[in-house]
Amino acid sequence: MPGWLAGRGGRPEGYYHRQMTDAVRYRVDNGIKWRAMPADFPPWPRAYAFFAAGVIRGS
């Protein structure tokens, strides 16, 4: 749960981590380019920034 929902303050997240993780996994699974992300996911620059930041850990 985002910190702002838990009452810890701070700036609200634009998208939940789950949405971003799903977008990155969709891209990897289907082998598409970042710019070809479907509209169901967050904008590709945000999903790419999330990916590039290394937030997602390997399982």
Phi, psi and omega in degrees: 000137179299150181300326183290335175281335180274002177082019180268000178080190181094176181282134179297144176288146177286326182219148177288151178301327180298318179297317181293317179298317178299320180296315180295316180295322177299315181298315181293317183295322184263353177064035180265167175280156182302319183289348181264015180296136177296159181291349179290343182256167174300162179305144186301324180297325178289318179295321179293317179299321177298315179296313183294332179288347178076028181291326182277126179263148176292149181253000000 
